[in-house]
Each structure stands twice: as C-alpha cells, then as structure tokens.
Amino acid sequence: MHRGDKLEKVIIIIPTYNERNNISIILNELEIVFSKIKNYDMFVLVYDSDSSDNTAEVVREYQQKFPNIYLQTEEKKSGLGSAYFQAMQYAIDTLHADFVFEFDADGSHRPEYLPPMMEAFKQGADVVMGSRYVPGGAIPKNWALNRKLLSVLGNVAARIMLSYKIKDYTTGFRGTRVSVLKKINWSDIKSTGYAYKIHLMWLLYLLRVKIVEFPICFVDRKEGLSKLPKNNVLESLLLLFNLRLQRIMNFLFN
C-alpha cells in the first residue's frame, strides 16, 4: 500500500506503566515481525505514564538501535483511555500515521498476528480487531473462573445492549485507519480507563465502516502484575447502560 510515492505509515501504540521487563521483549519481537512486512512503514510509539521502574529509559536505549521507535511520556498516570487518546493524537497530528494499532506491552498480544491483520486492511478493512470470541480465537485456559466469567459475560452484555455484530468489544488489540479515526468526536468518549475500549468500538461501529474481527489467542502476561482496575466492571456496565439509553432516545426522538 502506498501514499503517493511513500509507503503508508503504521504506528503500533504501546502504553506502558512499570513494564521494564516486558517492553524489551516485545520491542525485540516487533522488530523481527516488522522485517517481514514489506508493503508498509512500521513504527512503534511507546507512551509511558510516569513509570517508576525506568521503563522509559529502556525504550530510549532501544531508540539508539531502532530508528522506528518513538517515545512520549506523561508526568502523571492518567488512565489507559487517556493515554491512548493522547498517543493517537500525537501519532496522527505529529507523526502523520495512516494506521494506528492499540497494543499491550505485556506480551498478551502476539506480534505475529500483525502481518495477516495488515493483509485485512489491504483487502479493504477500515478496522481490524484481534478477537478472542470468533472461531479460531481463544482466551487463556489457565485463567481463573472469575476472570473468564468477567470477560465472557462482559462481552455478552455488550452484544445484548449494543449490537450482536461485534463479538469482542473489549479487545485491546485493534488497528484502525486514521481516516476513520478522524471522524470520531473524541469529546464523546468520557472514560479515561478501560471502558474506553467499548466506547471507541461502538463509535467505530456507528460509522458503518468495514470492521474485521481477526481470531487471536490471547496470552496471559508472564512478567509483572495485571493493571486491570477494581472498578473496571462497574465503569463498563455504567457505560453500556448509558450507550443503550442513548440508542433508545435517538430512536424515539429522531
């Protein structure tokens, strides 16, 4: 794919908070996969939220070896959704990306899925999601029962209240054309935490663009502790109720 005489620019956004051990592994793995993708310019943007373990310093060391790694930092941790929004704006406005990916630093998202996901864009997709809940996708078998129930039932609730056409509303592995992201009214997204995933997915769906769910096997982190906040379920449920109410109001008064 080309933009004029230049290859289109793909930026993998990785938000980090105390991921010193994981970020080095994932950057190495990404660079190996990037060498296999010939039709795009592949870059990484690490957005670090004031890590106390020198994560940013590790990234700066990698910048000396790989010129396709960018780093931005914030002085105070503002939440996953806020970090992604800031990183996306930087990728779009300053780095002039054509595609952006949301990608975890902890190894849960496997870089080897990137080539086939990019192929889906070549076939006309506007959004390509790494989906755990389509045939071929999976969540870890060793997850505790409560975590499995939270993930599965959370997505079931989202399908009931929003649309059955999307199977994995809470995936954190998603690529989107910048031309589509520019149509999003970012002020509509109120969540600064994990619930942003659902809200942004819903806004993308409402644009009636071509969305492809690509099957992935989610891998649990090997290093460090999960960053999933305790209020994630409540925040997500409140968001779903609000979005459902908006649908009803729009139906009744438009």
Buried (B, 14 or more C-beta within 10 A) or exposed (E): EEEEEEBBBBBBBBBBBBBBBBBBBBBEBBBEBBEEBEBBBBBBBBBBBBBEBEBBEBBEEBBEEBEBBBBBBBEEBBBBBBBBBBBBEBBBEEBEBBBBBBBBBBBBBBBEBBBEBBBBBEEEBBBBBBBBBBEEBEBBEEBEEEBBEBBEEBBBBBBEBBBEEBBBBBBBBBBBBBEBBEEBEEEEBEBBBBBBBBBBBBBBBBEEBBBBBBBBBBBBBEEBEEBEBEEBBEBBBEBBEEBBEEBEEEEEEE
